[in-house]
Amino acid sequence: MISENSEDAYSMMLEKYQPIIIKQADYYLKKYAGHGIEKEELIQEGTIGLINAIHYYMEEEDCLFYTFANLIIKREMERYIKKQTRYKHQILTNATSIHGLIVGDDIMLEDTLFDDKYLVENISNDIYFKKVLYDFKYELSDVQSQIYELRLNSFSNKEISILLDLTYKRVDNCIRLTKEKFKKYIQKYL
């Protein structure tokens, strides 16, 4: 029936294996509680897995359809979970907390260095911060150092690319690398 691509056969198989999909979704919800994974999404991925299992199953292979379908359903759900948790943790991995280095008005130091909407002038009166910022410059390459100084003087990425005759992408990459170095460097002062 399935090999004839009958819609009734697909519907029957989806209905028959729906409890298995729900059971697997419940299992993964418990296992990954607190990761922001929703049951409906897992059921949807499990259903996609079942459809793929129906489509790719070969009776000639020495395997029960139930075993094959269960495996494909699990793989689809695990692929979805991996994707969701990877994206979620990427945000946490890229973030650096430098508690205690608040400049004023709840503005963090790294925000003032790398975000156009804040001016570095807010911290320029504090001698400690001036020294930290000045010393950090020597941790950078020549190009990074030039870009860093221009950012400290509130130049935008576009303005820096024009002034230094660099592509915007190069300036952006240098700022990204400088941020990473700054996150490591600032740990000495915490």
ZAKOLKE-223367 format. One record per atom (N, C-alpha, C, CB): y, x, z; residue in one letter. Coordinates in pm, whole numbers, padded with zeros to 5 digits, always signed. Each point is the difference from the previous one (the first is absolute). Glycine has a CB too. Example, Ala and Ser with C-alpha at 12.3 -4.5 7.8 and 13.67 -1.06 7.14 Angstrom:
2
-00569+01319+00780A +00119-00089+00000A +00120+00090+00000A -00117-00189+00125A +00222+00154-00197S +00119+00082+00006S +00109-00077+00073S -00063+00118-00215S 
END
This chain:
190
-00119+00081+00000M +00119-00081+00000M +00126+00086+00000M -00127-00179+00120M +00131+00280-00034I +00116+00089+00007I +00017+00078-00129I -00030+00018+00248I -00080+00026-00305S +00009+00079-00122S +00060-00080-00115S -00197+00131+00076S +00197-00262-00067E +00059-00085-00103E +00150-00022+00024E -00222-00113-00030E +00278+00174+00134N +00142-00014+00037N +00039-00145+00025N +00048+00204-00134N -00134-00278+00195S +00026-00140+00033S +00095-00009+00118S -00227-00064-00088S +00330-00018+00075E +00095-00018+00110E -00068-00065+00120E +00188-00020-00165E -00280-00069+00139D -00073-00065+00109D -00083+00103+00078D -00009-00214-00133D -00048+00308+00062A -00080+00104+00066A +00089+00089+00086A -00165-00004-00190A +00283+00041+00137Y +00095+00080+00079Y +00042-00076+00125Y +00081+00115-00209Y -00046-00241+00192S +00043-00082+00113S -00109-00011+00106S +00150-00129-00153S -00274+00110+00106M -00112-00010+00092M -00018+00131+00079M -00111-00166-00156M +00120+00280+00086M -00017+00129+00067M +00115+00027+00097M -00123+00087-00202M +00244-00121+00162L +00114+00019+00089L -00014-00085+00125L +00145+00049-00196L -00189-00171+00180E -00020-00089+00114E -00114+00050+00089E +00084-00192-00137E -00192+00238+00077K -00116+00048+00075K +00032+00125+00081K -00147-00096-00175K +00227+00188+00118Y +00028+00127+00067Y +00130+00000+00079Y -00126+00110-00181Y +00199-00221+00183Q +00124-00009+00076Q -00020+00031+00149Q +00081-00170-00165Q -00187+00120+00229P -00021+00034+00143P -00018+00150+00024P -00104-00225+00029P +00043+00294-00124I -00018+00145+00013I +00135+00070-00008I -00231-00016-00102I +00314-00031+00011I +00135+00058-00014I +00080-00022+00128I -00006-00040-00250I -00001-00079+00305I +00074-00032+00123I -00052+00083+00116I +00041-00233-00083I -00173+00249+00092K -00060+00080+00107K +00048+00146-00009K -00203-00152+00001K +00203+00206-00122Q +00049+00138-00019Q +00149+00011+00035Q -00173+00036-00180Q +00251-00136+00139A +00144-00001+00030A +00022-00001+00151A +00048-00121-00217A -00123+00040+00289D +00011-00005+00147D -00036+00135+00062D -00055-00245-00005D -00050+00307-00047Y -00042+00132+00050Y +00114+00101-00017Y -00241-00053-00057Y +00299+00060-00062Y +00106+00098-00025Y +00129-00034+00075Y -00101+00042-00225Y +00127-00171+00247L +00117-00037+00081L -00012+00052+00142L +00030-00204-00141L -00151+00191+00199K -00023+00054+00135K +00011+00152+00001K -00148-00195+00051K +00086+00256-00150K -00003+00146-00006K +00140+00059-00018K -00230-00013-00095K +00313-00052+00016Y +00133+00052-00029Y +00109-00089+00059Y -00089+00101-00210Y +00065-00153+00329A +00100-00083+00067A +00126+00083+00025A -00182-00139+00110A +00295+00076-00134G +00127+00069+00023G +00048+00083-00118G -00061+00004+00236G -00009-00009-00347H +00041+00076-00118H +00074-00086-00102H -00196+00150+00037H +00224-00274-00004G +00075-00087-00089G -00080-00052-00118G +00199+00123+00067G -00330-00131-00050I -00087-00049-00106I -00024-00149+00024I -00112+00228-00028I +00126-00307-00079E -00015-00144+00012E -00136-00046-00053E +00249-00026-00022E -00303-00076+00088K -00132-00050-00035K -00003-00054-00143K -00040-00055+00241K +00145-00016-00281E +00004-00057-00134E -00007+00109-00107E +00133-00192+00089E -00067+00303-00063E -00002+00111-00096E -00140+00059-00010E +00242+00051+00051E -00307-00036+00064L -00137+00052-00001L -00095-00094-00072L +00046+00117+00215L -00028-00246-00194I -00084-00098-00070I +00024+00007-00150I +00003-00150+00202I +00122+00164-00241Q +00032+00012-00142Q -00065+00125-00060Q +00218-00119+00040Q -00209+00232+00030E -00061+00123-00049E -00152-00013-00004E +00192+00133+00092E -00249-00199+00009G -00145-00023+00001G -00045-00087-00116G +00004+00024+00247G +00078-00123-00280T -00031-00088-00113T +00005+00079-00131T +00092-00198+00126T +00006+00284-00138I +00008+00087-00118I -00125+00088-00007I +00254-00001+00010I -00296+00053+00104G -00122+00080+00005G -00122-00079-00044G +00100+00132+00184G -00108-00257-00140L -00113-00085-00039L +00001-00027-00150L +00002-00107+00228L +00114+00080-00283I +00012-00023-00145I -00044+00126-00075I +00189-00165+00037I -00146+00281+00011N -00043+00125-00063N -00152+00019+00012N +00225+00101+00051N -00278-00136+00064A -00146+00012+00020A -00074-00091-00097A +00035+00057+00243A +00013-00179-00259I -00064-00093-00094I +00006+00057-00141I +00063-00196+00146I +00051+00250-00180H +00021+00051-00136H -00085+00124-00029H +00232-00091+00009H -00245+00181+00088Y -00066+00128-00025Y -00147+00007+00044Y +00222+00101+00025Y -00272-00203+00039Y -00138+00003+00047Y -00097+00001-00117Y +00069-00120+00208Y -00170+00208-00198M -00105+00008-00102M -00134-00026+00067M +00134+00165-00140M -00201-00267+00094E -00128-00038+00061E -00105+00108-00019E +00055-00239-00040E -00039+00321-00064E -00099+00104-00026E -00004+00104+00112E +00033-00035-00245E +00080+00054+00312E +00005+00095+00111E -00084-00056+00114E +00231+00083-00068E -00288+00005+00145D -00089-00043+00108D +00081-00025+00127D -00191+00132-00101D +00275-00236+00096C +00088-00031+00112C +00025-00150+00004C +00109+00228-00015C -00111-00286+00133L +00030-00142+00014L +00149-00022-00026L -00189-00029+00167L +00222-00087-00223F +00141-00031-00024F +00076-00003+00131F -00062-00132-00204F +00002+00075+00309Y +00065-00008+00130Y +00045+00139+00048Y -00140-00202+00056Y +00052+00300-00066T +00031+00136+00043T +00114+00058-00083T -00238+00032+00073T +00229-00049-00204F +00101+00051-00091F +00135-00067+00026F -00178+00046-00173F +00178-00178+00185A +00125-00074+00024A +00062+00039+00133A -00088-00190-00136A +00008+00202+00238N +00050+00037+00133N +00067+00137-00005N -00181-00138+00108N +00119+00231-00178L +00056+00134-00014L +00135-00003-00071L -00232+00094-00003L +00240-00167-00108I +00123-00006-00078I +00110-00072+00078I -00134+00002-00213I +00099-00107+00285I +00098-00072+00083I +00058+00094+00106I -00125-00218-00039I +00036+00292+00107K +00046+00095+00102K +00091+00106-00061K -00212-00039+00129K +00175+00092-00244R +00081+00105-00065R +00139-00051-00037R -00210+00103-00088R +00216-00225+00038E +00132-00056-00037E +00086-00016+00124E -00103-00120-00196E +00045+00070+00303M +00075-00018+00124M +00044+00134+00057M -00127-00212+00047M +00038+00310-00048E +00033+00133+00053E +00107+00068-00085E -00233+00020+00090E +00228-00040-00222R +00103+00055-00088R +00136-00060+00035R -00171+00034-00183R +00172-00165+00204Y +00124-00068+00037Y +00053+00051+00135Y -00075-00204-00130Y -00014+00215+00227I +00041+00047+00133I +00054+00143-00008I -00173-00148+00107I +00106+00232-00183K +00045+00138-00015K +00139+00004-00061K -00238+00076-00026K +00259-00158-00075K +00131-00005-00065K +00106-00049+00098K -00109-00044-00222K +00079-00061+00297Q +00096-00055+00095Q +00032+00098+00113Q -00084-00228-00055Q -00017+00291+00109T +00024+00091+00112T +00065+00129-00048T -00195-00099+00121T +00165+00141-00242R +00064+00121-00053R +00149-00024-00014R -00211+00064-00123R +00251-00176+00065Y +00142-00030-00017Y +00067-00016+00136Y -00048-00110-00220Y -00017+00040+00310K +00058-00024+00131K +00022+00132+00075K -00111-00225+00007K +00012+00313-00010H +00013+00125+00072H +00089+00099-00072H -00224-00038+00094H +00244+00020-00222Q +00090+00088-00073Q +00140-00011+00058Q -00139-00024-00209Q +00179-00096+00245I +00132-00020+00059I +00009+00076+00132I +00019-00226-00111I -00122+00217+00193L +00001+00070+00129L -00011+00150-00017L -00102-00201+00104L +00025+00245-00202T -00018+00143-00023T +00129+00065-00046T -00239-00042-00056T +00315-00027-00027N +00123+00057-00053N +00115-00007+00098N -00078-00063-00225N +00063-00014+00331A +00108-00016+00097A -00008+00110+00105A +00003-00249-00039A +00112+00294+00083T +00007+00096+00108T +00097-00051+00103T -00057+00190-00153T +00013-00196+00274S +00087-00044+00107S +00055+00123+00069S -00131-00214+00031S +00262+00221-00024I +00061+00110+00075I +00080-00063+00113I +00010+00155-00206I -00085-00207+00303H +00060-00066+00114H +00097+00094+00069H -00205-00144+00029H +00315+00091+00013G +00097+00081+00072G +00107+00059-00090G -00176+00050+00162G +00155-00050-00290L +00101+00053-00090L +00075-00115-00067L -00138+00207-00038L +00191-00295+00121I +00081-00110-00050I +00144+00047+00005I -00166-00179+00078I +00232+00162-00190V +00134+00054-00016V +00105-00088+00064V -00074+00106-00209V +00058-00231+00200G +00097-00095+00051G -00021-00132-00069G +00165+00182+00051G -00130-00291+00014D -00020-00133-00057D -00143-00018-00049D +00242-00006-00065D -00339+00063+00135D -00143-00012-00034D -00032+00054-00139D -00010-00198+00148D +00081+00298-00193I -00026+00062-00130I -00079+00128+00025I +00213-00098-00104I -00326+00110+00038M -00085+00118+00017M +00055+00116-00082M -00199-00148+00041M +00174+00268+00005L +00050+00121-00065L -00047+00009-00145L +00003+00114+00221L -00132-00139-00246E -00049+00014-00138E +00064-00102-00093E -00215+00088+00088E +00258-00203-00035D +00069-00098-00083D +00135+00054-00046D -00116-00186+00123D +00182+00255-00035T +00132+00051-00037T -00009+00110-00104T +00082-00058+00227T -00192+00131-00229L -00013+00111-00095L -00039-00045-00139L -00061+00143+00189L -00019-00247-00198F -00062-00030-00127F +00028-00141-00053F -00173+00160+00064F +00257-00235+00000D +00027-00135-00046D +00148-00012-00032D -00191-00093+00138D +00224+00045-00258D +00138-00008-00045D +00087-00094+00083D -00083+00049-00225D +00024-00147+00292K +00084-00096+00071K +00053+00052+00134K -00132-00179-00112K +00079+00289+00161Y +00051+00059+00123Y +00071+00131-00032Y -00186-00108+00134Y +00291+00135-00063L +00072+00125-00021L -00038+00100+00107L +00190-00124-00108L -00204+00247+00067V -00036+00106+00094V +00116+00029+00095V -00155+00098-00171V +00274-00142+00135E +00116+00023+00086E -00022-00055+00141E +00147-00008-00202E -00235-00090+00215N -00028-00058+00131N -00056+00103+00097N -00043-00218-00111N -00023+00321+00061I -00061+00097+00090I +00072+00134-00004I -00218-00115-00031I +00316+00130-00055S +00062+00131-00019S +00077+00048+00123S +00015-00052-00241S +00017-00034+00335N +00073+00042+00119N -00091+00057+00108N +00167-00173-00052N -00295+00151+00044D -00094+00047+00100D -00045+00141-00037D -00076-00237+00049D +00108+00333+00035I -00030+00141-00028I -00151+00024-00009I +00211+00065+00118I -00288-00129-00034Y -00145+00016-00003Y -00056-00040-00136Y -00009-00042+00247Y +00047-00075-00294F -00049-00046-00129F +00049+00089-00114F -00005-00233+00090F +00128+00281-00079K +00051+00091-00103K -00087+00124-00009K +00233-00085+00038K -00271+00140+00077K -00082+00120+00001K -00139-00028-00059K +00125+00082+00202K -00184-00194-00163V -00132-00037-00054V +00008-00013-00151V -00059-00119+00214V +00159+00048-00262L +00015-00020-00144L +00029+00131-00073L +00083-00231+00046L -00001+00315+00014Y +00036+00127-00063Y -00122+00093-00007Y +00236-00025+00085Y -00312+00033+00024D -00117+00088+00004D -00109-00046-00096D +00054+00053+00238D -00065-00183-00256F -00102-00054-00090F +00020+00047-00143F -00020-00199+00148F +00142+00221-00187K +00033+00042-00136K -00077+00126-00039K +00227-00103+00025K -00253+00190+00071Y -00066+00126-00028Y -00152-00014-00016Y +00182+00113+00126Y -00232-00231-00102E -00142-00029-00021E -00028-00043-00144E -00018-00066+00242E +00123+00051-00321L -00012-00058-00134L +00015+00106-00110L +00090-00215+00091L -00139+00179-00210S +00023+00086-00117S +00147-00010-00040S -00241-00031-00080S +00284+00113-00015D +00140+00000-00042D +00044-00136-00052D -00021+00242-00054D -00059-00299-00036V +00035-00130-00058V -00001-00108+00107V -00096+00072-00222V -00007-00071+00305Q -00007-00100+00108Q +00118+00015+00094Q -00251-00001-00017Q +00288+00123+00046S +00113+00027+00089S +00131-00055-00058S -00117+00205+00084S +00137-00184-00214Q +00121-00053-00064Q +00002-00152+00004Q +00007+00201-00151Q -00120-00261+00120I -00008-00147+00002I +00019-00052+00142I -00156+00004-00198I +00098+00064+00294Y +00013-00038+00140Y +00146+00001+00044Y -00229+00093+00045Y +00300+00014-00078E +00142+00009+00037E +00082-00110-00065E -00025+00247+00025E -00004-00276-00150L +00073-00107-00067L -00031-00136+00063L -00003+00134-00213L -00122-00155+00253R -00035-00125+00069R +00072-00010+00134R -00225+00000-00114R +00236+00113+00182L +00074+00001+00127L +00147-00036-00020L -00159+00172+00087L +00207-00144-00205N +00139-00032-00031N +00013-00134-00073N +00049+00244-00011N -00150-00327+00024S -00001-00139-00047S +00001-00018-00151S +00115-00052+00207S -00166+00149-00281F -00013-00017-00144F -00127-00080-00028F +00123+00219-00044F -00117-00304-00057S -00119-00078-00039S -00091+00087-00085S +00132-00216+00008S -00255+00170-00027N -00095+00074-00084N +00053+00019-00141N -00189-00091+00137N +00250-00012-00191K +00055+00006-00135K +00111+00105-00008K -00057-00242-00035K +00146+00241+00133E +00109+00098+00002E -00055+00142+00013E +00153-00171+00103E -00255+00188-00021I -00060+00132+00017I -00063+00047-00131I -00043-00049+00243I -00027-00041-00311S -00063+00040-00127S +00104+00044-00102S -00187-00161+00045S +00302+00098-00046I +00107+00039-00093I +00061+00134+00043I +00048-00243-00049I -00018+00257+00178L +00062+00123+00049L -00087+00124-00020L +00120-00138+00167L -00249+00124-00142L -00092+00114-00008L -00070+00012-00135L -00033-00021+00245L +00065-00071-00335D -00061-00002-00133D -00153-00005+00009D +00198+00129-00090D -00246-00224+00172L -00143-00023+00018L -00031-00144-00039L -00013+00173+00188L -00110-00199-00222T -00038-00138-00028T +00000-00079+00130T -00139+00072-00200T +00161-00200+00187Y -00001-00087+00117Y -00135+00007+00071Y +00166-00153-00111Y -00273+00158+00033K -00135+00007+00055K -00019+00127+00083K -00086-00132-00196K +00139+00243+00148R -00012+00127+00074R +00073-00009+00133R -00018+00126-00217R +00138-00184+00213V +00077-00017+00124V -00077-00089+00097V +00218+00029-00127V -00270-00139+00076D -00076-00093+00082D -00123+00068+00061D +00081-00190-00143D -00153+00269+00064N -00117+00073+00050N +00040+00102+00107N -00113-00032-00222N +00222+00102+00199C +00047+00098+00100C +00036-00069+00131C +00086+00148-00186C -00023-00263+00177I +00036-00073+00122I -00126-00046+00072I +00216-00074-00105I -00315+00028+00030R -00127-00042+00061R -00066+00117+00072R -00030-00175-00178R +00026+00291+00113L -00059+00119+00062L +00081+00045+00122L -00090+00071-00223L +00221-00082+00212T +00087+00036+00111T -00024-00092+00119T +00172+00088-00161T -00191-00215+00133K -00032-00095+00108K -00128+00041+00072K +00114-00183-00127K -00216+00218+00049E -00127+00041+00060E +00018+00125+00085E -00124-00101-00194E +00198+00198+00143K +00025+00122+00078K +00082-00032+00124K -00008+00136-00210K +00105-00226+00196F +00084-00036+00114F -00082-00066+00110F +00197-00026-00155F -00291-00060+00116K -00085-00067+00098K -00079+00102+00081K -00017-00201-00150K -00032+00306+00084K -00075+00105+00071K +00096+00086+00084K -00173+00004-00185K +00287+00027+00127Y +00097+00087+00068Y +00055-00065+00127Y +00060+00099-00222Y -00030-00226+00215I +00061-00068+00113I -00094-00012+00120I +00140-00126-00162I -00270+00138+00138Q -00097-00009+00109Q +00024+00110+00104Q -00167-00099-00160Q +00225+00212+00120K +00029+00107+00095K +00103-00042+00106K -00053+00165-00180K +00136-00262+00145Y +00110-00039+00088Y -00032-00125+00081Y +00156+00102-00162Y -00276-00154+00147L -00034-00122+00074L -00065+00031+00132L -00026-00118-00214L 
END
